[in-house]
């Protein structure tokens, strides 16, 4: 886990599914936490989001190859926005935590 002023590690998990490559990326300091937005909740479950620590270029390459991606956390979501994978207006907020999904059609 990171210190309060430290940049959180990016955790990257890639898996092949019958419908293509599924990628999950999260800020490492959010793993295992749960967030709410009204009646909807988001659990950053280790079973889904835990993966290898990755640098930004590795995450970008993974997002470029995936079919679907789930991103949680300020660092993960901002990277996807900065690199053109996600539009800011499609980002959800759960208790101040950013969440976005990516689906290539």
C-alpha positions in Angstrom: 0.0 0.0 0.0 1.2 3.5 -0.6 1.9 6.4 1.7 -0.6 9.3 1.7 1.6 11.5 -0.7 3.0 8.6 -2.7 1.7 7.9 -6.2 -0.3 4.6 -6.0 1.0 1.6 -8.0 -1.1 0.6 -11.0 -2.3 -3.0 -10.8 -2.9 -4.7 -14.1 -4.7 -8.0 -14.6 -5.2 -9.4 -18.1 -7.3 -12.5 -18.9 -8.6 -14.2 -22.0 -12.3 -14.9 -22.1 -14.6 -16.4 -24.7 -15.5 -12.8 -25.7 -11.9 -11.5 -25.9 -9.2 -10.0 -23.7 -10.6 -8.6 -20.4 -8.3 -6.1 -18.7 -8.7 -4.6 -15.2 -6.6 -1.8 -13.9 -6.8 -0.2 -10.5 -4.8 2.1 -8.2 -3.2 -0.3 -5.8 -4.3 1.5 -2.7 -7.9 0.8 -3.5 -7.7 -3.0 -3.6 -10.2 -4.6 -1.3 -12.2 -1.4 -0.7 -15.9 -0.8 -1.4 -17.5 2.5 -2.7 -21.0 3.7 -3.2 -22.9 6.0 -5.4 -26.5 6.2 -4.3 -27.9 2.6 -4.5 -25.0 1.4 -6.6 -21.8 0.0 -5.1 -18.4 -0.8 -6.5 -16.1 -3.4 -4.8 -12.5 -3.4 -5.9 -12.2 -7.1 -5.3 -8.8 -8.7 -5.2 -10.1 -11.6 -7.3 -10.9 -9.3 -10.2 -8.5 -6.3 -9.8 -5.4 -7.7 -8.2 -2.6 -8.2 -10.7 1.0 -7.2 -11.4 2.3 -3.8 -10.8 2.7 -2.1 -14.1 4.1 1.2 -15.5 1.9 3.5 -17.5 3.2 2.4 -20.9 2.5 -1.3 -20.1 -1.1 -0.3 -19.0 -1.6 1.7 -22.2 -0.3 -1.2 -24.4 -2.7 -3.5 -22.6 -5.7 -1.2 -23.1 -4.8 -1.0 -26.8 -5.0 -4.8 -27.1 -8.1 -5.4 -24.9 -11.7 -6.1 -25.9 -13.1 -4.8 -22.5 -11.5 -3.0 -19.6 -12.5 -1.9 -16.1 -10.6 0.9 -14.5 -10.8 2.1 -10.9 -9.0 5.0 -9.2 -7.8 8.4 -10.1 -4.5 7.4 -11.6 -5.8 4.5 -13.6 -8.8 6.5 -15.0 -6.8 9.7 -15.7 -4.3 7.7 -17.7 -7.0 6.2 -19.8 -8.5 9.7 -20.4 -5.1 11.2 -21.2 -4.3 8.5 -23.7 -7.7 8.7 -25.4 -9.3 5.5 -24.3 -12.0 7.0 -22.1 -14.0 10.2 -22.4 -14.2 12.3 -19.2 -18.0 12.5 -19.5 -18.3 8.7 -19.2 -16.4 8.5 -15.9 -18.5 7.5 -12.8 -17.8 8.7 -9.3 -18.2 6.4 -6.3 -17.5 8.2 -3.0 -14.8 10.3 -4.7 -13.3 7.3 -6.5 -13.3 7.3 -10.3 -14.5 4.3 -12.3 -14.7 3.8 -16.0 -15.3 0.9 -18.4 -14.0 0.5 -21.9 -15.6 -1.7 -24.6 -14.3 -1.9 -28.1 -17.0 -2.6 -30.7 
